[in-house]
Amino acid sequence: MNPPVWDPHQYLRYADERTRPLHDLLTRVPTLPHEPAPTVLDIGCGPGNSTALLRRRWPHARLTGIDNSADMLTTARTTGEPTAHYQLADATHYDPADTHPDLIASNATLQWIPGHLDLLPRWAATLPPGGVIALQVPGNFDSPSHTALTELRHSPRWHDTLADTTPAGVHHPTDYLRALTDADCTPDVWETTYSTLLTGPDPVLEWVKGTALRPVLTRLTDPADRNAFLTEYAALLRDAYPAGPHGTVFPFRRIFAVGVKRG
């Protein structure tokens, strides 16, 4: 699967809801080795909403955002967190060693990377004692928003075009616990489901247009094909997430992991 084309405006349509899990993740990050001016990496920084939150937590940090989307980095540099340094790079191959990080944060990125558990020992090896890996990923791949999308991708009409556009996925929380433990880190792993109220027409479709649908929208360059797919998918989502009197309830499950380097 080629990298999806990202739309910063669509992603930030639900910026508060998407950033809330990072708020909760950072509450479990202890004092870093070089406070009050630690070196902090935001791997998969997107449009800079996560980078801005890291800046608020560590105002004097040497802060670097890493992302493989030039469009996302343009937004990050202008309206996300303009005081940070940014680098266009793929998280799969990026080596944090040269920056000597105190914190490696990754917000909703690793689900796009096959075999991402293998990154954790490599990242941990670059940390000083007391350094931290903090990550959160979606835990909703078994939810109707994703199962309906998978079934539609593999349906006869769309299989040849879209069958290979599924994200890599995530692991069970205990797998992150074991991986961090094996990487010589003390782990803190948990999961949470946020009951999010979305409003407007087809709000779940608008939500997934910013994330899970990006590979599909990237592949479907013909407007007629794109509209046909979105029409089918929107109908499935309306059945799975019926609108109520105040909006549409969308359960938003997340997996969190913090690892503190021992030593």
C-alpha positions, -999 to 999 in steps of 0.1 A, spaced: 0 0 0 14 34 -10 13 61 18 -21 78 20 -25 114 11 -34 133 42 -58 163 45 -49 185 75 -82 203 73 -103 172 75 -81 157 102 -84 188 124 -122 189 120 -124 169 152 -91 182 167 -103 183 203 -116 148 202 -85 134 185 -62 152 209 -79 142 241 -63 108 243 -29 125 241 -39 146 271 -46 115 291 -14 98 279 8 126 290 -6 126 325 12 93 330 46 106 318 68 112 348 95 139 352 120 136 323 158 133 328 166 168 315 137 188 329 128 217 325 144 215 290 142 179 278 145 167 242 111 156 230 103 138 197 67 137 183 69 108 158 39 110 135 32 146 144 6 152 117 -7 188 115 10 197 148 -19 194 172 0 169 192 32 189 190 14 219 204 2 199 234 38 186 240 50 223 239 24 233 265 36 204 288 73 212 282 76 249 272 114 249 271 118 216 254 139 210 223 109 197 204 110 180 170 80 167 150 85 138 125 60 130 98 60 116 62 34 140 49 47 173 35 11 188 37 8 179 73 41 194 81 32 226 63 2 230 86 23 220 117 49 247 109 23 275 104 -7 269 127 2 237 147 33 245 167 55 270 148 83 270 174 91 234 170 116 219 145 101 195 119 115 168 97 100 150 68 107 113 75 91 79 77 86 67 112 95 32 101 130 41 93 136 72 114 165 69 138 161 90 170 196 83 182 211 115 169 187 137 189 194 119 223 157 121 232 143 122 267 108 114 255 96 97 223 59 104 219 37 88 192 1 98 189 -21 76 166 7 67 142 19 31 148 -13 15 135 -1 24 100 32 6 104 35 -32 99 56 -48 126 57 -17 147 64 -36 179 99 -40 165 104 -2 167 100 -1 205 134 -17 215 151 4 188 136 36 203 142 25 239 179 20 231 182 57 223 168 68 257 188 77 289 178 61 322 144 76 331 137 84 294 102 76 282 83 61 253 46 72 253 23 60 226 -14 57 219 -32 39 191 -68 32 181 -83 0 195 -114 0 174 -105 -22 145 -133 -46 155 -158 -17 156 -185 -13 129 -167 17 114 -138 -5 106 -154 -39 100 -179 -23 75 -150 -6 57 -130 -39 55 -160 -58 41 -167 -31 16 -131 -30 4 -133 -67 -2 -167 -67 -19 -168 -78 -55 -171 -42 -68 -141 -29 -49 -118 -59 -42 -94 -54 -71 -89 -17 -64 -90 -15 -26 -83 -49 -10 -48 -38 -1 -56 -5 15 -62 -17 50 -39 -2 77 -15 -25 95 -35 -26 127 -26 -28 163 -18 -54 190 -34 -64 222 -25 -42 252 -5 -70 268 17 -72 236 28 -35 242 34 -43 278 57 -72 269 75 -53 242 83 -24 265 94 -48 293 117 -66 269 131 -32 258 143 -26 294 114 -3 302 90 -2 331 56 -4 314 23 13 322 -4 1 297 -42 6 297 -71 12 274 -101 36 274 -133 40 253 -145 76 249 -182 80 241 -180 108 216 -211 127 205 -208 137 168 -233 160 151 -241 170 115 -249 149 84 -231 115 83 -208 125 111 -190 91 115 -182 92 78 -167 127 82 -147 114 112 -132 85 93 -125 107 62 -97 122 83 -80 89 92 -91 53 83 -105 64 49 -74 81 37 -59 51 19 -92 46 1 -96 83 -8 -60 83 -20 -66 53 -43 -100 64 -57 -88 92 -80 -119 90 -102 -147 112 -87 -175 89 -98 -158 59 -81 -151 79 -50 -187 91 -47 -200 56 -53 -178 41 -26 -187 69 -1 -224 65 -8 -222 27 0 -201 32 31 -222 61 45 -253 39 43 -235 12 63 -224 37 89 -259 52 93 -272 17 101 -244 10 125 -245 44 142 -280 57 141 -285 93 149 -303 102 182 -320 134 193 -287 150 203 -264 135 177 -246 103 169 -228 84 197 -194 71 184 -174 49 208 -137 58 204 -115 31 219 -78 38 225 -48 18 237 -21 36 257 14 26 266 41 44 286 75 28 291 102 43 314 138 33 306 153 14 335 187 21 349 
